[in-house]
Amino acid sequence: MKKWLFLFLFLGVCPALILSLPRSEAREDTAHISLRKTAATGKATQEYVVQKGDSIDRIVQKFIKNAPHRYTMIKELNPELKDLHKIYPGQTLILPVLEEGTKENIPPAAAQNGKAVPYQVKKGDVMSRILKRQLNLQDADIPKTLPMVRQMNPGVADLNRLSIGQTIMLPAISLLTSSPTALPSDWQGKQKAEIKPLLPPEKDMNLLKQLLSRNHGTLIRKGSYFLPLPQTGRVNIDCSAIPVVEFDDGSAVLLDFSNRIPKSLERLIKANWKNYSVLKVRPSQDILLILKETINASASYTMKKGLKPVLLEREPEILISLDWIISQKNTVATRSYFHGILLVSDKTRLLPLQIKQYAEQKGLQLTEILDGDIPVSSPAVKSPHPQSLPSIDTANRMDLIYNLLIQLGYSPVKNQELKLLDNTTTGFNLSVKPDVLLKTDSREILIFAKKPPRQLLNVLSRQRKEVLVINTRLSKKANLGQVLSALHLPNSFDDRYAFYIAEKGRKATITITLAAVKIDRKSGPLYLIDSNLDPNLYSLLRTDWKAELVRY
């Protein structure tokens, strides 16, 4: 009997865990998982649902009465149980299966190198229905398979009398295919088409992989993933059927698209590895919702809908509206987000490169999704060279006035002597040197930093020359206002102006709002701002909005 006990050990530790099958022969509803024992003292196991009136002592007497260290074995198989004597009806326990010397001494089927699948009977199950559903058998093929099932279940007296919760062994597909006589003749040609894992479309999976790579995650879809379980064994996951996502914080998420992972295995994983989680998702689910659930299952990151615009800068105020925002959990930083996702309706609505570059400087990576793909910029499309914001600012207030006049298109001169009277008519010469002299077709304006004497002002008035005295004790903005008023140029002070990008029928994606002095000119408005502007933002405003801005 010892060799048969060892054989059952090889079949697996938990009946709810499904043994690893060859990938080319795995069924859609097979878990693609094996649990391999790492200790030679392991036992085959079974699941037991606690009934009303049960106690741990009663369960031990019923199932493992004569086993040595029986309470220790139960504790090892159920690590989530803190107290063995506190159980409740409906709770599922994993119990060791002992060698039954009193039963009919029929050796279990030579399980074809361990290729067998445990199945737990559910309400309404009959054997024919189980075989058709689990093995894809036709009615005509059931009689050929029943002898094999009977041989694999020597402890079941009547396969037609199964009880709910009972565990039986079924031949794995690889076991059936290894014997041509046991395989329905019309199955061999269909098998490959029927065993494809139920996953989202390849396009969606590729998008998921790209998005995860931008969010500190790696999607593993090939090979096997090994997860050791202390005192119990090792889980071997086929990543082609159950993809695994690893994050850089050490957490990992198993994407169970077709409910392949039994609850018993899920409990074992959670009990032994706090940083691993099993995520039940549907292949038909929106790939962004799958991404959200995956990221939220990580230890350090979270993903949520963008319900309100994100503030990138206070002055000028830069707001960006995102469809999805990925950020860090439990952060003490004032700005925790690092990735934003935008859904774009057509390629003409893609964000300008300047905005993306500016956002990256602020620590926010932007990803746009168009028709289920992340658009790739053509190598021929180069990022425009950022332009610096022009400035008229200077420490000398009169130089500031001079620079403003130049910016407005005038031709002022500085410190030029202007003769007012000569000795041929008055017997003496009189001249003046204004800080800035401005001549237009109909006007002559002398701009001084200090007020000239009254006699000089009278002479200038008689000669129809205008005088503007700049009070340098006032603010720069006030001095600019003096000049603009003297020039009779329409202007707006203390206003805020917004520039935005928006799709028709949607809220603005980008809004840039800045405080400025707006000067209305024939050639278009000029905006004077008193702070610096990022070269990428200035280039965007200059090229896309044709906005002319100058710092004062």
VOGU-3710 file (C-alpha; in Angstrom, 3 decimals, decimal comma):
1> mkkwlflflf> 0,000/0,000/0,000  2,916/2,347/0,596  3,699/2,616/-3,071  0,074/3,506/-3,828  0,130/6,093/-1,063  3,236/7,587/-2,647  1,443/7,547/-5,994  -1,440/9,562/-4,543  1,124/11,928/-3,100  2,450/12,481/-6,604
11> lgvcpalils> -1,067/13,253/-7,824  -1,202/16,391/-5,732  -1,742/17,751/-2,283  -5,171/19,280/-2,606  -8,025/17,838/-4,661  -9,050/21,397/-5,445  -5,664/22,030/-7,074  -5,436/20,845/-10,625  -2,297/19,114/-11,768  -0,117/20,705/-14,389
21> lprsearedt> -0,959/19,559/-17,896  1,032/19,885/-21,100  0,155/23,279/-22,543  -0,849/21,860/-25,911  -3,374/19,589/-24,246  -4,787/21,718/-21,426  -8,527/22,191/-21,288  -10,130/25,612/-21,028  -11,631/24,785/-17,631  -8,429/23,211/-16,275
31> ahislrktaa> -6,479/25,287/-13,796  -3,043/24,904/-15,472  -1,631/24,673/-11,958  0,197/21,921/-10,157  1,043/21,694/-6,494  4,239/19,712/-5,995  5,261/18,374/-2,615  8,685/19,369/-1,403  8,617/17,210/1,753  8,675/13,433/1,691
41> tgkatqeyvv> 6,231/13,254/4,616  3,318/14,781/2,689  -0,097/13,175/2,384  -2,810/13,222/-0,230  -5,582/15,597/0,813  -9,290/16,143/0,533  -11,644/19,055/1,112  -14,278/18,894/3,829  -17,099/21,401/4,363  -17,842/21,869/8,052
51> qkgdsidriv> -21,399/20,841/8,961  -23,642/22,100/11,735  -22,646/20,466/15,018  -19,119/19,628/13,854  -16,072/20,097/16,047  -12,450/19,568/15,147  -12,317/16,522/17,411  -15,345/14,972/15,734  -13,854/15,594/12,291  -10,552/14,031/13,369
61> qkfiknaphr> -12,340/10,962/14,735  -14,279/10,609/11,511  -11,503/11,050/8,959  -8,029/10,677/10,486  -8,613/8,862/13,747  -5,463/6,755/13,678  -3,052/9,267/12,149  -0,045/10,398/14,164  0,310/14,171/14,635  -3,137/14,594/13,101
71> ytmikelnpe> -3,792/18,050/14,593  -0,405/19,272/13,406  -1,157/18,049/9,866  -4,492/19,884/9,822  -2,818/23,065/11,031  -0,155/22,835/8,301  -2,765/22,258/5,598  -4,940/25,138/6,859  -2,463/27,904/7,807  -5,233/30,513/7,836
81> lkdlhkiypg> -6,804/28,828/10,895  -5,565/30,578/14,013  -7,507/28,257/16,330  -8,440/24,729/15,222  -11,227/24,651/17,780  -12,966/27,684/16,281  -14,633/26,466/13,092  -18,050/27,268/11,658  -20,597/25,577/9,357  -19,836/26,097/5,680
91> qtlilpvlee> -16,119/26,554/6,261  -13,891/24,441/3,987  -11,033/22,506/5,567  -8,225/20,624/3,858  -7,738/17,210/5,484  -5,134/14,507/4,869  -6,308/11,302/3,203  -5,096/8,208/5,025  -4,467/4,740/3,720  -7,703/2,857/4,171
101> gtkenippaa> -6,732/-0,669/5,155  -10,315/-1,671/5,841  -11,501/-0,798/2,387  -11,457/-3,015/-0,612  -7,813/-3,558/-1,450  -8,034/-2,430/-5,026  -5,073/-0,353/-6,077  -5,935/2,943/-7,659  -5,458/3,271/-11,353  -1,904/3,639/-12,500
111> aqngkavpyq> -2,494/7,309/-12,985  -0,481/7,552/-16,162  2,424/9,465/-14,654  0,134/11,384/-12,320  -1,995/12,888/-15,077  -5,306/12,945/-13,259  -7,670/15,733/-12,291  -9,632/15,871/-9,022  -13,219/17,078/-9,282  -15,561/18,061/-6,451
121> vkkgdvmsri> -19,174/17,042/-7,008  -21,627/19,932/-7,134  -25,370/20,141/-6,684  -27,211/18,545/-9,602  -24,169/16,592/-10,843  -24,451/13,101/-12,298  -21,527/11,174/-13,741  -22,588/11,482/-17,369  -22,992/15,238/-17,036  -19,612/15,548/-15,307
131> lkrqlnlqda> -17,846/13,611/-18,080  -19,499/15,608/-20,844  -18,781/18,956/-19,214  -15,309/18,286/-17,827  -13,944/16,081/-20,616  -15,989/17,295/-23,600  -17,245/13,756/-24,231  -20,141/12,852/-26,471  -22,832/10,438/-25,234  -21,367/7,627/-27,352
141> dipktlpmvr> -17,942/8,060/-25,735  -19,060/7,865/-22,095  -19,174/4,016/-21,904  -15,572/3,887/-23,173  -14,374/6,234/-20,420  -16,332/4,916/-17,416  -14,049/1,860/-16,831  -11,066/4,177/-16,546  -12,943/6,430/-14,100  -13,957/3,417/-11,978
151> qmnpgvadln> -10,360/2,212/-11,900  -9,193/5,655/-10,723  -11,804/5,733/-7,937  -11,629/2,325/-6,170  -13,178/3,777/-3,024  -16,386/4,839/-4,820  -18,821/1,928/-4,748  -21,302/3,386/-7,247  -20,433/6,207/-9,640  -24,134/6,834/-10,142
161> rlsigqtiml> -24,560/7,722/-6,478  -22,414/10,752/-5,822  -22,830/13,161/-2,928  -22,355/16,913/-2,986  -18,826/17,853/-1,925  -17,425/14,412/-2,719  -14,107/14,425/-4,568  -13,534/12,035/-7,450  -10,592/11,606/-9,795  -11,077/12,153/-13,525
171> paislltssp> -8,649/11,333/-16,320  -6,802/14,386/-17,555  -6,976/15,143/-21,244  -3,341/14,110/-21,581  -4,267/10,738/-20,072  -7,059/10,253/-22,556  -4,987/11,282/-25,537  -2,177/8,938/-24,547  -4,433/6,022/-25,361  -5,964/6,230/-28,823
181> talpsdwqgk> -8,594/3,668/-27,918  -9,864/5,816/-25,077  -10,114/8,980/-27,164  -13,251/9,659/-29,206  -12,396/9,435/-32,872  -13,810/12,846/-33,734  -12,035/14,617/-30,849  -8,433/14,486/-31,989  -8,874/16,955/-34,811  -10,844/19,401/-32,681
191> qkaeikpllp> -8,743/19,325/-29,551  -6,393/22,213/-30,358  -9,247/24,531/-31,199  -11,063/23,622/-27,983  -8,190/23,986/-25,541  -7,169/27,572/-26,182  -7,061/29,553/-22,942  -9,903/32,005/-22,488  -8,101/35,349/-22,603  -8,948/38,812/-23,941
201> pekdmnllkq> -8,081/39,479/-27,605  -4,364/39,676/-28,368  -4,656/43,380/-29,166  -6,072/44,049/-25,699  -3,410/41,921/-24,021  -0,668/43,839/-25,838  -2,221/47,113/-24,696  -2,389/45,787/-21,134  1,289/44,844/-21,300  2,313/48,301/-22,528
211> llsrnhgtli> 0,248/50,099/-19,902  1,593/47,926/-17,098  5,169/48,571/-18,222  4,479/52,299/-17,816  3,120/51,718/-14,320  5,949/49,799/-12,639  4,550/46,432/-13,695  5,577/43,506/-15,889  3,093/41,151/-17,556  4,340/37,546/-17,782
221> rkgsyflplp> 2,513/35,425/-20,366  5,044/32,726/-21,210  6,653/29,912/-19,280  5,924/28,715/-15,773  5,696/30,721/-12,579  6,729/28,964/-9,384  5,346/29,921/-6,011  6,589/27,958/-2,975  4,121/27,214/-0,192  5,808/26,568/3,164
231> qtgrvnidcs> 5,175/23,072/4,580  2,801/22,306/1,718  4,492/22,327/-1,658  5,076/24,474/-4,697  2,543/25,980/-7,078  3,517/25,823/-10,736  1,449/28,257/-12,808  1,199/28,108/-16,594  1,452/31,799/-17,515  -0,026/31,244/-20,982
241> aipvvefddg> -3,371/30,495/-19,306  -3,017/32,475/-16,070  -0,857/35,557/-16,746  1,112/36,951/-13,815  1,796/40,639/-13,195  4,848/41,550/-11,117  5,262/45,059/-9,697  8,511/46,688/-8,668  7,305/46,878/-5,055  7,466/43,079/-4,778
251> savlldfsnr> 3,736/42,442/-5,124  2,334/40,106/-7,776  -1,144/39,544/-9,202  -2,389/36,326/-10,818  -4,919/37,125/-13,567  -7,468/34,311/-13,435  -9,587/34,984/-16,522  -11,713/31,830/-16,449  -11,966/30,956/-12,769  -9,267/28,292/-13,071
261> ipkslerlik> -7,799/28,792/-9,601  -9,821/27,007/-6,905  -10,684/28,863/-3,724  -8,632/26,442/-1,671  -5,481/27,408/-3,578  -6,381/31,065/-3,359  -6,657/30,749/0,417  -3,306/28,981/0,607  -1,617/31,708/-1,428  -3,109/34,496/0,681
271> anwknysvlk> -2,211/32,725/3,905  1,430/32,215/2,938  2,217/35,187/0,683  0,723/38,519/1,676  2,178/40,218/-1,397  0,474/37,809/-3,838  -3,160/38,053/-4,852  -5,525/36,284/-7,223  -7,686/38,502/-9,408  -10,831/37,006/-10,928
281> vrpsqdilli> -11,511/38,801/-14,206  -13,565/38,095/-17,318  -11,996/37,929/-20,792  -14,833/40,136/-22,090  -14,132/42,841/-19,510  -12,873/46,222/-20,703  -9,088/46,091/-20,704  -8,812/49,399/-18,815  -11,018/48,023/-16,046  -8,760/44,963/-15,911
291> lketinasas> -5,774/47,320/-15,662  -7,504/49,221/-12,862  -8,229/46,086/-10,829  -4,694/44,803/-11,398  -3,008/48,023/-10,286  -5,338/48,369/-7,299  -4,371/44,832/-6,246  -0,714/45,895/-5,989  0,815/46,975/-2,705  1,878/50,496/-3,680
301> ytmkkglkpv> -0,223/51,796/-6,562  -3,814/52,758/-7,270  -5,805/53,666/-10,377  -9,005/55,706/-10,471  -11,189/57,676/-12,850  -10,155/61,257/-13,469  -13,182/63,071/-12,079  -11,587/66,512/-11,870  -8,654/68,183/-13,630  -5,143/67,660/-12,293
311> llerepeili> -3,238/70,796/-11,293  0,281/70,758/-12,737  1,258/74,351/-11,922  -0,313/77,154/-9,913  1,055/80,163/-11,786  0,467/80,091/-14,587  -2,336/77,680/-13,721  -1,994/74,491/-15,762  -4,915/72,043/-15,587  -5,103/68,745/-17,437
321> sldwiisqkn> -8,190/66,515/-17,573  -7,427/62,786/-17,599  -9,662/59,770/-18,119  -7,613/57,676/-15,700  -5,048/58,590/-13,037  -2,460/56,206/-11,593  -0,844/57,270/-8,342  0,910/55,947/-5,269  -0,958/54,644/-2,238  -0,439/56,065/1,242
331> tvatrsyfhg> 2,028/58,699/0,123  2,971/61,746/2,169  4,040/63,658/-0,924  1,930/66,606/-2,019  1,788/65,167/-5,526  1,409/61,408/-5,694  0,286/60,853/-9,284  2,766/59,797/-11,922  0,752/58,544/-14,903  -2,321/59,757/-16,722
341> illvsdktrl> -4,322/58,027/-19,459  -6,367/59,877/-22,068  -8,812/58,307/-24,523  -8,605/60,109/-27,862  -11,315/59,980/-30,532  -9,085/60,643/-33,561  -5,473/61,450/-34,334  -6,167/65,153/-34,817  -6,978/65,300/-31,100  -3,625/63,976/-29,935
351> lplqikqyae> -1,872/66,222/-27,452  0,912/68,482/-28,706  4,386/67,190/-27,918  5,104/70,330/-25,906  2,398/69,422/-23,388  3,730/65,881/-22,997  7,262/67,164/-22,461  6,084/69,746/-19,941  4,026/67,153/-18,044  7,017/64,794/-17,883
361> qkglqlteil> 9,111/67,593/-16,385  6,453/67,838/-13,677  6,607/64,094/-13,023  3,473/63,113/-14,945  3,730/60,643/-17,818  0,865/60,885/-20,292  -0,397/57,987/-22,384  -2,991/58,461/-25,097  -5,079/55,569/-26,388  -6,525/55,750/-29,887
371> dgdipvsspa> -8,655/52,884/-31,217  -7,280/50,504/-28,600  -3,633/51,305/-29,365  -0,973/53,646/-28,053  -0,047/55,852/-31,038  3,625/55,827/-31,942  5,119/59,061/-33,230  6,738/58,814/-36,623  10,545/59,164/-36,526  10,153/61,924/-39,097
381> vksphpqslp> 8,060/63,964/-36,646  10,577/65,694/-34,435  9,735/67,530/-31,293  9,679/71,282/-31,968  12,574/73,144/-30,433  11,300/75,005/-27,352  11,372/78,787/-27,595  12,256/81,044/-24,700  9,774/83,658/-23,570  10,948/87,123/-24,726
391> sidtanrmdl> 11,468/89,633/-21,944  11,507/93,417/-21,642  12,350/93,248/-17,947  15,330/95,202/-16,689  16,481/96,759/-13,433  16,292/100,296/-14,841  12,678/101,468/-15,026  13,282/103,787/-17,987  14,923/100,983/-19,910  11,754/98,961/-19,247
401> iynlliqlgy> 9,669/101,760/-20,802  12,017/101,935/-23,766  11,812/98,160/-24,307  8,014/98,268/-24,138  7,849/100,924/-26,835  10,120/98,855/-29,053  7,887/95,820/-28,446  4,860/97,887/-29,478  6,497/98,780/-32,770  7,624/102,323/-32,041
411> spvknqelkl> 11,083/103,831/-32,603  11,987/105,631/-29,388  15,402/107,093/-28,621  17,167/107,380/-25,276  18,969/110,386/-23,794  18,835/112,431/-26,975  19,230/116,199/-26,561  16,308/118,211/-27,892  16,857/121,938/-28,647  13,937/124,106/-27,588
421> ldntttgfnl> 15,278/127,715/-27,999  18,342/129,276/-29,654  20,118/132,593/-29,165  19,139/133,958/-32,575  15,622/134,673/-31,373  15,828/134,739/-27,610  19,468/135,564/-26,986  20,106/132,246/-25,226  19,978/128,536/-25,934  17,599/126,122/-24,209
431> svkpdvllkt> 17,673/122,381/-24,664  16,394/119,321/-22,811  17,453/115,675/-22,676  14,500/113,374/-21,855  15,160/109,814/-20,682  13,106/108,554/-23,610  11,877/110,487/-26,626  9,041/109,118/-28,720  7,975/110,684/-32,000  4,963/109,566/-34,010
441> dsreilifak> 3,293/111,085/-37,059  1,278/113,497/-34,963  2,795/113,447/-31,508  6,042/114,054/-29,657  6,276/112,617/-26,149  9,115/113,319/-23,753  9,361/110,759/-20,965  11,200/111,681/-17,769  12,070/109,799/-14,617  12,112/113,103/-12,704
451> kpprqllnvl> 9,742/116,010/-13,107  11,336/118,926/-15,049  11,199/122,526/-13,701  7,972/124,468/-14,224  9,556/126,963/-16,634  10,733/124,105/-18,810  7,319/122,482/-18,716  5,745/125,764/-19,857  8,122/125,978/-22,810  7,363/122,384/-23,781
461> srqrkevlvi> 3,643/123,028/-23,523  3,862/126,104/-25,789  5,696/123,977/-28,356  2,960/121,277/-28,143  5,324/118,728/-26,796  3,825/116,201/-24,386  5,534/115,339/-21,140  5,172/112,030/-19,282  6,778/111,722/-15,868  7,293/108,153/-14,656
471> ntrlskkanl> 6,978/107,701/-10,920  9,606/105,010/-10,366  8,426/104,492/-6,799  5,341/102,774/-8,183  5,251/99,173/-9,387  6,366/98,153/-12,830  2,777/97,365/-13,747  1,699/100,891/-12,700  4,467/102,448/-14,812  3,393/100,363/-17,802
481> gqvlsalhlp> -0,138/101,608/-17,244  1,110/105,226/-17,351  2,730/104,642/-20,731  -0,228/102,786/-22,221  -2,619/105,518/-21,076  -0,389/108,192/-22,599  -0,379/106,268/-25,887  -4,174/105,832/-25,751  -3,795/102,089/-26,281  -6,739/99,930/-25,122
491> nsfddryafy> -5,581/97,587/-22,387  -6,851/95,372/-19,609  -5,169/95,134/-16,211  -5,596/92,538/-13,470  -7,354/90,058/-15,730  -6,765/86,340/-16,235  -6,783/84,780/-19,678  -7,363/81,110/-20,457  -6,081/79,103/-23,402  -7,406/75,576/-23,778
501> iaekgrkati> -7,522/72,452/-25,925  -10,853/70,652/-26,016  -12,632/68,050/-28,095  -16,092/68,951/-29,298  -18,652/68,046/-26,675  -16,026/67,274/-24,014  -14,455/69,228/-21,207  -11,156/70,932/-21,924  -8,217/68,542/-21,932  -5,639/71,263/-21,304
511> titlaavkid> -6,305/74,679/-19,766  -3,565/77,294/-19,364  -4,676/80,324/-17,362  -2,383/83,256/-16,662  -2,585/86,756/-15,239  -1,575/89,309/-17,856  -1,801/92,875/-19,061  -3,533/92,635/-22,404  -2,752/95,326/-24,970  -5,017/95,500/-27,997
521> rksgplylid> -3,127/96,300/-31,200  -4,021/96,279/-34,857  -1,668/93,332/-35,383  -3,252/91,389/-32,535  -3,174/91,361/-28,751  0,045/91,457/-26,772  0,082/89,832/-23,328  2,476/91,163/-20,709  3,121/88,747/-17,849  5,266/89,221/-14,770
531> snldpnlysl> 6,535/85,638/-14,391  8,585/83,266/-16,449  6,934/80,626/-18,630  8,217/77,167/-19,429  9,688/77,101/-22,967  7,427/74,185/-23,940  4,322/76,069/-22,817  5,406/79,272/-24,493  6,133/77,435/-27,745  2,690/75,835/-27,573
541> lrtdwkaelv> 0,924/79,145/-26,964  2,951/80,818/-29,691  2,441/78,150/-32,364  -1,023/76,752/-31,607  -2,807/79,812/-30,247  -0,706/82,470/-32,024  -0,481/84,198/-28,665  2,241/86,830/-28,343  3,537/86,998/-24,792  6,284/89,086/-23,212
551> ry> 7,618/89,088/-19,693  7,993/92,469/-17,992
//
